Amino acid sequence: MNAIEIAAPALRVSVALCTHNGARFLREQVRSICLQVPPPAEIVLSDDASRDDSVAVVRAAVEECQREHPGLEVPMRVLQNAVALRVTKNFEQAIAACTGELIALSDQDDVWLPGRLARMVSEFEARPGLLLLHTDARLVGANREDLGQTLFHALEVQPFEAERIHGGRAFDVFLRRNLVTGATTVFRRSLLAQAMPLPSEWVHDEWLGIIAAATGQVDMLEQPWIEYRQHEANQIGARRDSFAGKVRKALASRGRIHVERAIKAEILLARLLEFGDRVAPETIEKVRGKVTHQRFRAALPASRIARCLPVLREAMTGRYEKFGRGVRGVVRDLFESV
C-alpha cells in the first residue's frame, strides 16, 4: 500500500457532490477526488432520490481509497432526498452543508485530473479577492475515450471573451452568455452570502458565476483539469453545434425560451438591487439593459415579416451584441418559428 501526502492546504476545500442514479460512473469520480494531493477536507454528498446504489458506491470508493493509502482521511456527510429536488436545489442543499473556505462542485460522472485541486487552490491563496474560478475540460465518451475536443472548444469561447474574463470583466461576458460549467468550478464559501438561495429558474453554475462576477473577481484557467464525460444520460452535456445544427436552431420554434430568459434577467436585477452599494451602479444599469432586451425579444410578434423592423431597430441599439450572441441573435429573432 502506498502512503499519500496529506499536508493540509491553507484553505480547506469542501466537495459538493450531487448524485441521481449515477452509480455507473461514481467509483472513478470519487477516487479521482479522494486521491488529489492534498485531498479535500470533506465530501458532502447530496443524493437526489436515487433508485440505484449511488450512495453505497460513493461510500465504498472513499473507503477503498483510505484502505489503499494509510493516513488518508476524507470525511463524508450524506444527505438523501426522499423526493427529488432536481439539479439546482440539490446543489443548493449540498453547498449549504459545506464547511470549507472553498467549495468545489462535482457532478457524478466526471474524472478530476491529478493536481487539479492543488492548482486551483493555489490561485485562491495567491489572490484574496478571487471569488470563483472555472476551467476548461477534456471531453471524453462514456468509456473515457478522447473525443478530440475540449469544453471551451464546444462552447466556442472567443479570444475576446477570455480576455475580458482575465481583465476583470467577467460580468460583461456572462450577461451575454454563461461560460461557467459547475463541474470545473471552485468558489469561496463567502459567495453564498449573496448567492443563496439559488433561484430554481437558473442553473446553479450560471447563477453562481454571474453573482460572483457582479460582486467580486472571477477568472478561468484555459487548461483542462477534468475529464468531462459525455454520454446518453447527461443532464447537461457539451456539444459543439455543426453548421446544420445552428441553422436548425435559427429556424426552431421560439417556444418560451425568450420569456424564460426575461424572467431570469428580472430575478438577477431584483437580487442585485438587494445588495445596495455592494454592487456598482453601472452593473445595475447593465442588468436593466439586459431586462429591456430580453423583454423585447419575448414580446416579438409571431409574424416573421412583422419582426423585421423592430429587430433591426433593436440591433442598432447594440443590445444584441451586449446581451447576446450578436448577429446570431438577430438571425434567430428574424427566422424562428412560433
N, C-alpha and C positions, 0 to 999 in steps of 0.2 A: 504493500500500500504506500502511496505517496503522500507526504505531508504537503500542505498548501500554505502559501504565505497568507497570513490573516491579519497583518497590521492594519488597524482601522484608519480610514481616511479622516481628514479634519472635519469633513461634513458627512453626517450619517445619511445613508441612502435607503429609502423605503421603495419597494417594488409593488406597484398596484397591478395585480394580475387578475384579469377578468376572464371567466370561462362560461361557456354554454355548449354543452355536448361536444367538448373539444378533446376527448381522451386520445384520439388518434395521434395527435402530434405533441401532446403536452410533455411527454418524458424528455424529448430533445430540447424543448424550450426551457423547461425548468433546470435541466442540467447545465445549459449554457448560461443561465443566470447565476446559479449557485457557484459555478466554477470561475466566475470573474475574480480577478486579483486586484485589489481586495474584494471580497464578496459583499453583497448588500447587507445592511444591518437587520433587515426583516423583509419578509414577503407577506403582503396582505392579499389573500385570495378571496375574491367575491364571486361566488358561483351563482349563475342566474337560472335556477330551476333546471339544472341538467338532468336528463334522463339516463345518462350513461355514468361511467365511473370516473368522471373528470377529477373530482376531489381526491379520490383514492390514488389516482395516478400521480397527482401532484405530491401528495404526502410520500408516496413510495420513492419518487425521484429525489426529493430532498433527503430522505433517509439514506438512499443509495449513495449520494454524494458524500454524506457525512461518514458512512462506513468506509468509503474508499480513501478519504482524506482525514486522518485523525487530527483533531483540533479544529476542524471546520464546524462552525455553528451558524446556521441560518434560521433564526426563529420564524415561525409561521403562524399567522392568525387566519382563521377561516370564517367567512360569512356566507351563509347559504340561504338563498331566497326560495321560499315555497312557491311563490308566484313570480314569474319573470318580470324584471324591471325594465328590460331592454337596455341597449348599449349605453346610452348617455347616463341614465340613472344608476346603472350598475357600476360604471366607473366613478360616478359621484360618491357612491357608497364606499367604494374601495379607497379612494384618495382621502376621504374624510377620516378614515380609520388609520391612515398612515401617521407615523410619529417622527420620521426623519426630517432633517432640514431640507433634503432634496427628495423628490418623488420621481421615479421612473415608471412610465406607463408600459404595460406589457399586454399584448394580445396573447392568444392561446396557441398559435401555430407557427411562430417565427423562431429564429435562432440568433442569439446575440453572438457576435464575433469576439474572440479573445481580445482583451484590452479595451473593450467598448466603454465600460463603466469608468475605468480609470481615466480614459481620455476625456470623457465628458465632465467628470467631477473636477479635473484639473482646470477646466475653463471657468467653472463657478468659483473655485478657490482663488483664481487669479483676477477675477472680475466681480467684485462685490455687488455691482449694480445689475448684473445679468440675472434676469428673471426666468427665461425659458430658452432652451437650446434644442434644436432638432437637427437631424442629419439625413443624408441620403441613405439608400438601402439597396442591396443587391436583390434583384428579382429572381426567384427560383420557383421551380414547379413543386408538385406535391411530394416528390421524392428528392427534393433539394437539387434537382438538375438546373444548371445555369441557363436562364432564359435569354442571356445576351444583352440585357439592358438593366438600367438602374431605375429607381423610383423617380428621381428628378428628370430622367430622360422621358419616362412615361408621362410625367406631368408637364413636360415641355417647359421646364424652368428656363427663363430667358436671362442672359447676362445682366440686363438692366435690373431685373428683379433681385438677383443675387447681390448686385452692387448696392441696391437700396437697403436690403436687409443688413448687410455688413456695415453700411453707413449710418445705421440708426433710424432708418425709415421703413421698418417692417410694417408699421400700421398702414402706410400708403399701399403697400403690396397686398396686405390681407384684406383691405377694403375692396380690392379688385377681385381677388380670389384667394382661397385658402391654399397654403403650401405646407402646412404643418400636419404631419402624419403621426398619430399618437404613439404607434409602436416604436418610433425613433426618438421620442421626446423625453427630456428630463426638465423639471422645473423646480423652483424654490417653493417650499410649502407656504411661504408668506403670500404667494399669489392667491391662495384660497380665500383670503380676507376680502378680495374684490370679486373673485370668480364664482364663489358659491352663493346661492345654489346654481347649478348648471341648468340652463333652460332646456326643456325637452325638445324645443323646436330646433336647437342647434346640436350638431355632433360635438362630442366632448372636446376633441382635439382642436377643432377650428375655434371654438369658444375660448378655450384656454389660451390659444395663440393670440387671438385678437385682443383679449383683455390684457394679456401680458404686454403686448405691443403698445396699447393705449396708456399703460401706467408705468412702464419700465423698459428695460432693454431686452430685445430678443435677437438671437443670432442663429446661424445654421453652419453646419460643417458639410462640405461637399463630399467628404469621404463616406462610403457606405459602411455603416457599423452594425448592421443586422442583415440577415437573410430574410427577406420579406416574401413569405410563401404564398404563391398564387394557386388556388385550387377551386374545385367546384362548389365548395361550401363557404367561401369567403363572404363575410357580411359586408365588408368594404374592401375591394381589391384595387389594383392599379394596372391599367392597360392603356397604352398609347393608342389613340384613335387613328385609324387609317384615314386616307382622304375620303374614301367612300363612307366611313363612319361619321366623319364630320358633315358630309352632305346630308346623310340621314338625319342627324341632329337638327340641321338647319331647316329641314322640311317636316320635322316631327310635330306632334300636337303640343300646343302651348300648355295644356292642362292647367295645373295650379302652381307651376314652378315659380312664376313671377310674383304671384300673390304670396307664396310662402317666403320668397326672398324679401319682399317688402315687410312682412311680419317680423322676420329675423332682424332686419335693419332697425325697425322700430323698437324691438326688445333691446338691442345694443344701445341705442340712443338713451332709452329710459334708464338702463343700468349706469351708463357713464355719467348721466346727469346726477345720479345719487352720490357721486364721488366728489362733487364740488370742485374746489381748486386743486385737487389732486390730478385732474385731467386738464390739459392745456385748452384754452378757448378755441384755438384753431383746430384741435382734434374734434371737438364738439361740432364745429361748423362743417367739417368734412363729413361727419356722420349725418348731419342734417341734409347735406347734398346727396349722400347715398340714399337716404329715405326718399327724397324727392325723385331721384332717378328710378328707384325700384317701384314707387307708386305709379310713375308714368308708364313704365313697362307693363305693370299689372293691369292698367286701365286701357291699353290699346284696343281698338275695335277688332271685331272678328274679320272684317274685310281686309284683305291684303292691300287693295288699292287705297282704301281709306287710311291705312297706316303710313303710306309713303311720306306725305308732307310732314306729319308730326315727328316721324322718326328722323327725317333729315334735319328738321329744326333742332331736335334733341342732340343729334350728332354735332351740330355746330356749337353747342354749349361746351363741348369737351367732356361731358359726363360719361359717355360710353367708354372713353379711354381712362378716366379717373376711377370709375367704379365698376368696370367690367373688362372684357377682352377686346375692347376697341371695335375694329371692323367686324370681327366675328359676331359681336352682339348686334350690330346694325343689321347684318345679313340675316341673323336668326329672327329678329323682330320684323323684318320685311317678308320673310318666306315661311315662317312657322305656320302650321295649320291650326285650326281651332281645337 
